[in-house]
Amino acid sequence: MDLSKCYDFFQPEKIDGRIHIIGCGSVGSTLAELMVRNGLTKLTLWDFDTVEPHNISNQMFRHKDINRPKVEALRDLLIEINPDAADFIEIQPEGWQGKLLSGYLFLCVDNIDLRRQIVERHIDSPFVKAAFDFRTLLTSAQHYAADWTNYKQKQNLLKSMQFSHDEAKTETPVSACGVTLGVATTVRSICELGVNNFLNFVKGEGLKTYVEFDGFHFAILAFPMDE
């Protein structure tokens, strides 16, 4: 893949560690696409779900991907973008089921209870470098992050998850038919901010531990949670 347009800004081979994208729906699939376009190839994709017709409007999948496992469809899409990734992308079609991971964790599942379980499982792990969490509504979204060498940041991330999946559902807009509402522009915008945050972190330029974004009211707030 020709990275001449961005290579002077970011050299992907300098990243030490695998990137785990846990949940490959709207956020996870978009993050993966942005990562690959920046030359990152050591990705592991975790998801047990299949592509459904209503996923096409705000996820990276295409009509031909309907009924395919998301991790397989996403892997193929990423390799089309960057063939160099073919030997490095790993897929986990059973989803995350408790395995201890290392590297960078991107929490993109649509269940806060599972995200909290992942953080708790890894809270004392010396093998995790950082975690990045994403929560989207219709027009707004939040992004949390923690440097895993910073105890306070890890604890703040965990504290931000002290509510249940059922409680989260009451805040989630749904259609009259019960379909969770979401637009691609909100998803892409928060994912772009999250990837930028990740790139800054791995380049040694600091980390924003909280980002709040509303793309339709043109509002953005970003700051460290521990200040």
C-alpha positions as CSV (number, residue, x, y, z in Angstrom):
1,M,0.0,0.0,0.0
2,D,1.4,3.4,-1.0
3,L,1.6,5.5,2.2
4,S,3.5,8.4,0.7
5,K,0.7,10.9,1.5
6,C,0.9,10.2,5.3
7,Y,4.2,8.4,6.0
8,D,6.1,11.5,7.0
9,F,3.4,12.1,9.6
10,F,3.0,8.5,10.9
11,Q,5.1,5.4,10.4
12,P,2.9,2.4,11.2
13,E,5.8,-0.1,11.6
14,K,6.8,1.8,14.8
15,I,3.8,0.6,16.7
16,D,4.6,-2.3,19.1
17,G,1.6,-4.4,19.8
18,R,-1.5,-5.9,18.3
19,I,-4.7,-3.9,17.9
20,H,-7.8,-5.7,19.2
21,I,-11.1,-4.4,17.8
22,I,-13.8,-6.0,20.0
23,G,-17.1,-5.7,18.3
24,C,-17.2,-5.1,14.5
25,G,-20.4,-3.2,14.1
26,S,-20.7,0.5,13.2
27,V,-17.8,1.7,15.4
28,G,-15.6,-1.4,15.1
29,S,-15.8,-1.7,11.3
30,T,-15.2,2.0,10.8
31,L,-12.2,2.0,13.2
32,A,-10.7,-0.9,11.3
33,E,-11.1,0.8,8.0
34,L,-9.4,4.0,9.3
35,M,-6.6,1.9,10.8
36,V,-5.8,0.1,7.6
37,R,-5.8,3.3,5.6
38,N,-3.1,4.5,8.0
39,G,-1.0,1.4,7.2
40,L,-1.8,-0.5,10.4
41,T,-2.1,-4.3,9.7
42,K,-1.8,-6.1,13.0
43,L,-5.5,-6.2,13.8
44,T,-7.6,-8.8,15.5
45,L,-11.3,-8.6,14.8
46,W,-13.7,-10.0,17.4
47,D,-17.4,-10.5,16.7
48,F,-19.9,-13.4,16.6
49,D,-22.5,-11.6,14.6
50,T,-23.5,-11.6,10.9
51,V,-24.2,-8.7,8.6
52,E,-27.9,-7.8,8.3
53,P,-29.5,-5.5,5.7
54,H,-30.0,-2.7,8.2
55,N,-26.3,-2.7,9.0
56,I,-25.3,-1.3,5.6
57,S,-26.4,2.3,6.3
58,N,-24.0,3.0,9.1
59,Q,-21.4,0.2,9.0
60,M,-18.6,-0.4,6.6
61,F,-20.3,-3.5,5.0
62,R,-21.6,-3.8,1.5
63,H,-24.8,-5.3,0.1
64,K,-22.8,-8.4,-1.0
65,D,-21.8,-9.0,2.7
66,I,-25.3,-9.6,3.9
67,N,-25.6,-12.9,5.9
68,R,-21.8,-13.2,6.1
69,P,-20.0,-13.3,9.4
70,K,-18.9,-9.7,10.2
71,V,-15.3,-10.6,10.9
72,E,-14.9,-12.3,7.6
73,A,-16.6,-9.6,5.6
74,L,-14.6,-6.9,7.3
75,R,-11.3,-8.8,6.9
76,D,-12.0,-9.1,3.1
77,L,-12.8,-5.4,2.9
78,L,-9.6,-4.4,4.7
79,I,-7.5,-6.6,2.5
80,E,-9.1,-5.0,-0.6
81,I,-7.9,-1.6,0.8
82,N,-4.5,-2.8,1.8
83,P,-3.4,-6.2,0.4
84,D,-0.3,-6.0,2.7
85,A,-2.6,-6.7,5.6
86,A,-3.6,-10.2,4.4
87,D,-0.9,-12.0,6.4
88,F,-1.5,-10.0,9.6
89,I,-5.3,-9.6,10.2
90,E,-6.7,-12.3,12.5
91,I,-10.4,-13.0,13.1
92,Q,-12.2,-14.3,16.1
93,P,-15.8,-15.3,14.9
94,E,-16.8,-16.4,18.4
95,G,-16.3,-13.0,19.8
96,W,-14.4,-12.2,23.1
97,Q,-15.1,-14.8,25.7
98,G,-12.7,-14.0,28.5
99,K,-9.3,-14.5,26.8
100,L,-6.5,-12.3,28.3
101,L,-5.2,-10.0,25.6
102,S,-2.2,-7.8,25.0
103,G,-1.5,-4.6,23.1
104,Y,-4.3,-2.1,22.4
105,L,-8.0,-2.7,23.3
106,F,-10.7,-1.0,21.3
107,L,-14.0,-1.6,23.0
108,C,-16.8,-1.4,20.4
109,V,-19.4,-4.0,21.5
110,D,-22.9,-2.6,22.1
111,N,-23.2,-4.0,25.6
112,I,-21.8,-2.0,28.5
113,D,-21.7,-5.0,30.8
114,L,-19.4,-6.8,28.4
115,R,-17.2,-3.8,28.0
116,R,-16.9,-3.5,31.8
117,Q,-16.1,-7.2,32.0
118,I,-13.2,-6.7,29.5
119,V,-11.8,-3.8,31.5
120,E,-12.0,-5.7,34.8
121,R,-10.4,-8.8,33.2
122,H,-7.4,-6.7,32.1
123,I,-7.2,-4.0,34.8
124,D,-4.0,-5.4,36.3
125,S,-2.5,-6.8,33.1
126,P,1.0,-5.6,32.3
127,F,0.5,-6.7,28.7
128,V,-2.1,-4.1,27.8
129,K,-0.8,-0.7,26.6
130,A,-4.0,1.3,26.4
131,A,-7.8,0.9,26.0
132,F,-10.2,3.0,23.9
133,D,-13.9,3.0,24.4
134,F,-16.7,4.3,22.2
135,R,-20.4,5.1,22.9
136,T,-22.7,6.4,20.2
137,L,-26.2,7.8,20.2
138,L,-27.9,9.3,17.1
139,T,-26.3,12.7,16.7
140,S,-23.8,12.5,19.6
141,A,-21.1,10.2,20.9
142,Q,-18.5,9.8,23.6
143,H,-15.0,8.4,23.5
144,Y,-13.0,7.3,26.5
145,A,-9.4,6.2,26.7
146,A,-6.8,5.1,29.3
147,D,-3.1,4.7,29.3
148,W,-2.7,1.3,31.0
149,T,0.4,2.4,32.9
150,N,-1.7,5.1,34.5
151,Y,-3.7,3.6,37.4
152,K,-6.0,6.6,37.8
153,Q,-6.9,6.6,34.1
154,K,-7.8,2.9,34.3
155,Q,-10.0,3.4,37.3
156,N,-11.7,6.4,35.7
157,L,-12.5,4.4,32.6
158,L,-14.0,1.6,34.8
159,K,-16.0,4.1,36.9
160,S,-17.5,5.5,33.6
161,M,-19.0,2.1,33.1
162,Q,-20.9,1.8,36.3
163,F,-24.4,1.3,34.8
164,S,-26.2,-1.7,33.3
165,H,-26.9,-2.6,29.7
166,D,-30.6,-2.2,30.4
167,E,-30.0,1.3,31.8
168,A,-28.1,2.2,28.7
169,K,-30.9,1.0,26.4
170,T,-33.2,3.6,27.9
171,E,-31.0,6.4,26.5
172,T,-30.7,4.8,23.1
173,P,-33.0,6.2,20.4
174,V,-35.0,3.5,18.6
175,S,-37.4,3.5,15.7
176,A,-41.1,2.7,16.0
177,C,-40.1,-0.9,15.0
178,G,-37.6,-1.1,17.7
179,V,-34.5,-0.7,15.5
180,T,-31.6,1.2,17.2
181,L,-31.2,4.5,15.3
182,G,-27.8,5.6,14.0
183,V,-26.2,7.6,11.3
184,A,-22.9,7.0,9.6
185,T,-21.7,10.5,10.0
186,T,-21.9,10.4,13.8
187,V,-20.1,7.0,13.8
188,R,-17.4,8.1,11.4
189,S,-16.7,11.4,13.3
190,I,-16.2,9.8,16.7
191,C,-14.1,7.0,15.2
192,E,-11.9,9.6,13.4
193,L,-11.4,11.4,16.7
194,G,-10.6,8.1,18.5
195,V,-8.1,7.0,15.8
196,N,-6.4,10.4,16.0
197,N,-6.2,10.0,19.8
198,F,-4.6,6.6,19.3
199,L,-2.1,7.9,16.8
200,N,-1.1,10.7,19.1
201,F,-0.7,8.3,22.0
202,V,1.6,5.9,20.1
203,K,3.6,8.8,18.8
204,G,4.2,9.9,22.3
205,E,2.1,13.1,22.0
206,G,-0.3,12.5,24.9
207,L,-3.8,11.1,25.3
208,K,-7.2,12.6,25.6
209,T,-9.1,10.4,28.1
210,Y,-12.5,11.9,27.3
211,V,-14.0,13.3,24.1
212,E,-17.6,14.3,23.8
213,F,-19.0,15.1,20.3
214,D,-22.2,16.2,18.8
215,G,-21.9,16.4,15.0
216,F,-25.3,18.0,14.3
217,H,-24.9,20.8,16.9
218,F,-21.2,21.2,16.0
219,A,-19.9,20.8,19.5
220,I,-16.8,19.0,20.7
221,L,-15.2,18.8,24.1
222,A,-12.0,16.9,24.9
223,F,-9.9,16.7,28.1
224,P,-8.0,14.4,30.4
225,M,-10.4,12.8,32.9
226,D,-7.8,13.0,35.7
227,E,-7.5,16.8,35.6
